[in-house]
């Protein structure tokens, strides 16, 4: 299983939590690049974590819409919160 983290600079704790939950690969996008809005979703993603303080509203909205259309679970996470849904 593959997970995608969008946003945030220091996501090591989130990555560890996802690996502990059984994900074999965790991909991280910073969410700060202009091309992030145009990037295709990596193949095989089954869970998405959006770090809300670190991404634009447009990117968060696009990724939520994409996830909904592909039936990918989404966890919205605020800085300092625990759990990745």
C-alpha angles and dihedrals in degrees: 000000000000128000130195125212115198119196134003132089103229106043100149093112091050091048091051091050092051093048089049089052091059104267112143097198132029120193120197127204116186092213091218100098119096090228093058089090089058099041116114118237111261114254117260099023110153100169134033129197117196116197097211099200093055106049134065120255090244093055093045091049093047094049093047090050092047092048092049092051091050095040094242117156115242130203118193109207131190123207111277096016120126128225129045100222 
